[in-house]
């Protein structure tokens, strides 16, 4: 026997949606696990998402999809794929997370916002349609989550907009992620490392198994550079699902990368001896690897001729993603925004930082409660003359004082400025006109300072 959920005052306000902020505030009023650090894999269930999709007419069936999971690089890889497809004339939706400044970043036309009216009318459709949404015992008695409704919203918008393709990034994990209701043309798994251990498992093998849960029967799967154990998990899952596995290491060789503050040049040779070259707008060796993985996916799925290949390269070259070694000049000072929040990603960030600036600068750092600031502090502290610890917004729990104490162990020039606006002004003062400023530790910290700059 099913039950009709009671959404209280949430639904009756749907007629008052006048802006995209109203629309996303409604979606955000449901259970939002992104705000909570206390969750387990049991909090995620596909049965409810499948029923939600059925209730709204399975909009994901209206276009072809490419599905991405991974610990690092999936947002950039997704953007490269979507931008390239759009450049060839395919209308391509992009669903990614988190956003930096605006929820519309999560549901876009390859990085460009849809018309505001489309977000608003779709939120109203969800608000009205969910009134008659009935859950059965197996789907759980809880109301749909914010991420489930965002995913539904993306699929509805892509259908309404007439998208021919959609590039879909998982939220957390893969196997039980709300996005895993789709039947994609390809599954893509970017670099896997230890993350969300409380949800996905306490070993990298368990985490890889969750990510590999997006692999579908007889559907090609593409893998970026992996450590040995995740690579083994992916291979075994692909074999079980009779899915052809295409890896970056096997298909592309002789990779040469040059990073500057205007972008990244990449030269490489395919296993077929074909030579190619990218002039990426994005910055960093890791972005070169993401672009190469995107290239593999596009070549395999499209089997393009020379003219289409040139368009794909053009699309990859011009792809941009905020908060990934993004350089913005303000008052003659270079400010670098990067959402790195693990030791591995901090290492990759520092590679680009040191190759471009070759000097120390000022760091604004803020991390949320479920991360590892100690290891990040060890890596970052030696590279900066001045370090400011601040608050990465209020969306997720954080403990700036504890982070400050950790950084004090590794540097004598650390100060705690809780207010991000004050931290930003102090960083500009310390930098003067000669030294760059890096903002990192979380996308939430990036968001706080970036909105002050822009």
C-alpha positions in Angstrom: 0.0 0.0 0.0 1.4 3.4 -1.0 1.4 6.6 0.9 1.0 10.2 -0.3 3.6 12.4 1.3 2.6 15.5 3.1 4.9 18.4 2.0 3.4 21.0 4.3 3.8 24.6 3.1 6.4 23.8 0.4 4.0 23.1 -2.4 1.5 25.9 -2.0 4.2 28.5 -2.7 4.9 27.2 -6.2 2.7 29.8 -7.8 4.9 32.5 -6.3 8.1 31.4 -8.1 9.2 34.6 -9.7 12.9 34.1 -10.0 15.4 31.2 -10.4 16.3 31.8 -6.7 12.7 31.1 -5.8 12.8 27.9 -7.9 16.0 26.6 -6.4 15.0 27.6 -2.9 12.0 25.3 -3.3 14.2 22.4 -4.5 16.7 23.1 -1.6 13.9 22.9 1.0 13.9 19.1 0.8 16.3 16.8 2.5 19.8 18.1 1.5 22.6 15.7 2.2 25.2 18.1 0.8 24.7 20.2 3.9 25.2 17.3 6.3 28.4 15.5 7.1 26.5 12.7 8.9 25.2 10.3 6.3 25.7 6.8 5.2 25.3 4.8 2.0 21.8 3.8 3.3 20.7 7.3 2.9 20.9 6.8 -0.9 18.3 4.6 -2.6 17.5 4.3 -6.3 14.0 2.8 -5.9 12.7 6.2 -4.9 14.5 8.0 -7.8 13.2 5.4 -10.3 9.6 5.9 -9.1 10.1 9.7 -9.2 11.2 9.4 -12.9 8.2 7.2 -13.7 5.9 9.7 -12.1 7.3 12.5 -14.4 7.3 10.5 -17.6 10.9 9.4 -17.7 12.3 12.6 -19.3 15.8 11.1 -19.5 14.6 8.9 -22.4 14.3 12.0 -24.6 18.1 12.3 -25.3 21.3 10.3 -25.4 23.5 10.5 -22.3 27.1 10.1 -21.1 27.5 9.3 -17.4 30.6 10.2 -15.3 31.8 9.2 -11.9 35.1 9.6 -10.1 36.8 11.4 -7.3 38.6 14.1 -9.3 38.2 15.6 -12.7 34.7 14.5 -13.5 33.3 18.0 -13.7 36.1 19.2 -16.0 35.8 16.1 -18.2 32.1 16.5 -18.4 32.5 20.1 -19.4 35.0 19.2 -22.2 32.6 16.6 -23.6 29.6 18.9 -23.5 31.4 21.9 -25.0 32.8 19.7 -27.8 29.4 18.2 -28.6 27.7 21.7 -28.6 30.4 22.9 -31.0 29.5 20.2 -33.5 25.9 21.4 -33.5 24.5 18.9 -31.0 22.3 20.6 -28.3 24.0 19.2 -25.2 22.8 19.6 -21.6 25.3 19.4 -18.8 24.4 18.3 -15.2 27.3 18.9 -12.7 28.0 19.8 -9.1 28.8 21.6 -7.0 28.0 25.1 -8.2 30.3 28.0 -7.4 28.0 31.0 -7.4 24.7 30.1 -8.9 22.6 26.9 -8.9 22.0 27.3 -12.6 25.7 26.2 -13.1 24.5 22.7 -12.3 22.0 22.5 -15.1 23.3 24.2 -18.2 23.7 24.1 -22.0 27.3 23.1 -22.0 28.2 25.8 -19.4 25.7 28.4 -20.6 22.5 29.1 -18.7 19.1 28.3 -20.1 16.5 31.0 -20.2 15.4 31.8 -16.6 11.8 31.0 -17.5 12.8 27.3 -18.1 14.2 26.9 -14.6 11.1 28.5 -13.1 8.5 26.7 -15.1 10.2 23.4 -14.5 10.3 24.0 -10.7 6.6 24.8 -10.8 6.0 21.5 -12.8 7.8 19.6 -10.1 6.1 21.4 -7.3 2.6 20.6 -8.8 3.5 17.1 -9.9 4.9 16.0 -6.6 1.6 16.6 -4.9 0.4 13.3 -6.3 3.7 11.4 -5.8 3.1 8.2 -3.8 5.8 6.2 -2.2 5.7 2.5 -1.5 7.4 0.7 1.4 10.4 -0.4 -0.6 11.2 3.2 -1.7 11.3 4.5 1.9 9.0 6.8 3.7 11.2 9.9 3.4 10.4 12.7 0.9 12.6 13.0 -2.2 16.0 14.7 -1.5 17.3 18.0 -3.0 19.7 16.1 -5.2 17.0 13.8 -6.5 14.8 16.7 -7.4 17.7 18.6 -9.0 18.5 15.5 -11.1 14.8 15.3 -12.1 14.8 19.0 -12.9 17.9 18.7 -15.1 16.3 15.9 -17.1 13.0 17.8 -17.5 14.8 20.9 -18.7 17.0 19.0 -21.1 13.9 17.4 -22.6 12.0 20.8 -22.8 15.0 22.4 -24.4 15.2 19.7 -27.1 18.7 18.5 -26.1 20.0 15.7 -28.2 22.7 14.8 -25.7 23.2 15.3 -22.0 26.4 14.8 -20.0 25.6 13.7 -16.5 28.0 13.9 -13.5 27.3 11.8 -10.4 27.0 13.5 -7.1 28.6 11.0 -4.7 29.7 7.5 -5.6 27.8 6.0 -8.5 26.1 2.7 -7.8 23.3 4.3 -5.7 23.6 7.9 -6.9 20.4 9.5 -8.1 21.8 9.9 -11.6 22.3 6.1 -12.0 18.8 5.7 -13.4 20.0 6.5 -16.9 21.0 4.1 -19.6 24.0 5.9 -21.1 25.8 5.6 -24.4 29.0 5.4 -22.4 30.2 5.4 -18.7 33.3 7.4 -17.8 35.3 7.0 -14.6 37.9 9.7 -13.8 40.7 9.4 -11.2 39.6 7.6 -8.0 41.1 8.4 -4.6 40.1 8.1 -0.9 37.0 10.3 -0.3 33.7 10.2 1.5 34.9 7.0 3.3 32.0 7.3 5.8 29.6 6.9 2.9 31.4 4.9 0.2 33.7 2.6 2.2 36.9 2.7 4.2 39.2 1.4 1.4 40.0 2.7 -2.0 38.7 -0.7 -3.4 35.3 -0.2 -1.8 35.1 3.4 -3.2 36.1 2.2 -6.6 33.4 -0.4 -6.5 30.8 2.3 -5.8 32.1 4.4 -8.7 32.2 1.4 -11.0 28.5 0.9 -10.2 27.7 3.2 -13.2 29.0 0.6 -15.7 26.1 -0.8 -17.7 25.7 -4.1 -19.6 27.6 -4.1 -22.9 28.0 -0.3 -22.7 31.6 1.1 -23.3 33.4 2.4 -20.3 36.3 4.8 -20.3 38.8 5.2 -17.5 41.3 8.0 -16.8 44.6 7.5 -15.0 44.1 5.2 -12.0 46.1 3.7 -9.2 46.5 -0.1 -9.5 43.8 -1.2 -7.1 40.9 1.0 -8.5 42.0 0.0 -12.0 41.6 -3.7 -11.1 38.1 -3.1 -9.6 37.1 -1.2 -12.8 38.4 -4.0 -15.1 36.6 -6.7 -13.1 33.4 -4.8 -13.2 33.7 -4.2 -16.9 34.3 -7.9 -17.5 31.3 -8.8 -15.4 29.1 -6.4 -17.4 30.6 -7.4 -20.7 31.5 -3.8 -21.3 34.4 -2.8 -23.4 37.0 -0.9 -21.4 39.0 1.9 -23.0 41.8 3.4 -20.9 43.8 6.6 -21.3 47.1 4.8 -20.8 46.4 2.3 -23.6 45.1 4.7 -26.2 47.2 7.8 -25.9 51.0 8.2 -25.6 53.8 10.7 -26.0 51.9 13.3 -24.1 53.6 16.7 -23.8 52.1 19.4 -21.6 53.0 23.1 -21.3 51.2 25.2 -18.7 51.0 29.0 -18.6 48.7 31.6 -17.1 46.7 31.8 -20.3 46.0 28.1 -20.7 47.5 24.6 -21.3 49.1 23.3 -24.5 48.9 19.5 -25.0 50.5 17.5 -27.8 49.9 13.7 -28.0 49.9 10.7 -30.2 47.1 8.2 -30.5 47.8 4.5 -30.5 47.0 4.7 -34.2 50.0 7.1 -34.6 47.7 10.0 -35.3 49.1 13.3 -33.9 46.9 15.9 -32.2 47.2 19.1 -30.3 45.0 21.1 -27.9 45.3 24.7 -26.8 43.1 24.6 -23.7 41.7 27.7 -22.1 41.8 25.8 -18.8 45.0 25.7 -16.8 46.9 22.7 -15.4 48.4 19.3 -16.3 45.4 17.6 -14.7 43.1 19.5 -17.1 45.1 18.1 -20.0 44.4 14.6 -18.7 40.7 15.4 -18.4 40.6 16.8 -21.9 42.4 13.7 -23.3 39.8 11.4 -21.5 37.0 13.5 -23.1 38.7 13.1 -26.5 38.7 9.4 -26.2 35.0 9.3 -25.4 34.1 11.6 -28.3 36.2 9.6 -30.8 34.7 6.3 -29.8 31.1 7.5 -29.7 31.0 9.7 -32.8 33.6 8.1 -35.1 34.1 11.6 -36.5 35.6 12.6 -39.9 38.3 15.3 -40.1 35.9 18.2 -40.2 34.0 17.0 -37.1 37.3 16.3 -35.3 38.4 19.9 -35.9 35.1 21.1 -34.4 35.5 18.8 -31.4 39.0 20.1 -30.8 37.7 23.7 -31.0 35.0 22.8 -28.4 37.5 21.2 -26.0 39.9 24.2 -26.4 37.3 26.8 -25.4 35.7 24.9 -22.5 35.8 26.8 -19.2 34.9 25.7 -15.7 34.9 28.2 -12.8 36.9 27.4 -9.7 39.4 25.1 -11.4 42.7 27.0 -11.4 40.7 30.0 -12.6 42.8 33.2 -12.8 41.0 36.5 -12.3 43.0 39.8 -12.3 41.8 42.5 -9.8 43.6 45.7 -8.9 46.6 44.4 -10.8 46.8 41.3 -8.7 46.3 37.7 -10.0 43.8 35.8 -7.9 43.7 32.1 -8.5 40.5 30.1 -7.5 40.7 26.4 -7.2 38.3 24.1 -5.3 41.0 21.5 -4.4 40.1 19.9 -1.1 42.2 16.7 -0.9 45.9 16.2 -0.6 46.1 14.7 -4.1 44.3 17.7 -5.7 46.3 20.2 -3.6 49.5 18.5 -5.0 48.3 18.9 -8.6 47.3 22.5 -7.8 50.7 23.3 -6.5 52.4 21.9 -9.6 50.5 24.4 -11.8 51.0 27.2 -9.2 54.8 26.8 -9.1 55.2 26.3 -12.8 53.3 29.6 -13.6 54.2 32.0 -10.7 57.6 30.6 -9.6 57.3 32.7 -6.4 55.5 32.8 -3.2 52.3 34.7 -2.6 49.3 34.9 -0.2 46.9 32.0 0.5 43.3 32.2 1.6 42.3 28.8 2.9 39.0 27.4 4.2 37.9 23.8 4.4 34.7 22.1 5.6 34.3 19.8 8.5 34.7 16.4 6.7 38.0 17.1 5.0 41.7 16.6 6.0 43.2 20.0 6.7 46.4 18.6 8.3 47.7 17.0 5.2 46.7 20.0 3.1 48.4 22.3 5.5 51.7 20.3 5.3 51.6 20.7 1.5 50.5 24.3 1.2 52.4 26.1 4.0 55.9 26.1 2.6 54.7 27.7 -0.6 53.2 31.0 0.8 54.6 34.1 2.5 51.2 34.8 4.1 48.3 32.5 5.0 44.8 33.6 5.9 42.3 31.1 7.3 38.7 32.1 6.8 35.2 30.7 6.8 34.0 28.7 3.8 30.5 30.0 3.9 27.6 28.6 5.9 26.3 25.9 3.6 28.4 23.2 5.3 29.8 23.0 8.8 33.3 24.2 9.3 35.8 24.9 12.1 38.1 27.7 11.0 39.7 28.0 14.5 40.8 24.3 14.4 42.1 24.8 10.8 44.1 27.9 12.0 45.7 25.9 14.8 46.8 23.2 12.3 48.3 25.7 9.9 50.2 27.4 12.8 52.1 24.2 13.3 53.6 24.6 9.8 53.9 28.3 9.3 54.7 31.5 11.4 52.7 33.8 9.1 49.2 32.5 9.6 46.2 34.6 10.7 42.6 33.9 11.3 40.1 36.2 9.7 36.6 34.7 10.0 34.8 37.1 7.7 35.6 36.3 4.1 35.3 39.9 2.9 37.8 41.0 5.5 40.1 38.1 4.6 39.9 39.1 0.9 40.8 42.8 1.7 43.7 41.7 3.9 45.0 39.4 1.1 45.0 42.2 -1.4 46.9 44.4 1.2 49.5 41.7 1.7 49.9 40.9 -1.9 50.4 44.5 -3.0 50.9 44.6 -6.8 53.6 42.0 -7.0 52.4 38.7 -5.6 49.5 36.4 -6.5 46.7 35.2 -4.2 45.5 31.7 -4.1 42.0 30.8 -2.8 41.5 27.1 -2.1 40.5 24.4 0.4 37.0 23.9 -0.8 34.6 25.1 -3.5 32.7 26.8 -0.7 35.7 29.0 0.1 36.2 29.7 -3.6 32.6 30.8 -3.8 32.8 33.2 -0.9 35.8 35.1 -2.3 34.9 34.8 -6.0 31.6 36.6 -5.5 33.4 39.5 -3.8 35.8 39.7 -6.8 33.1 39.5 -9.4 
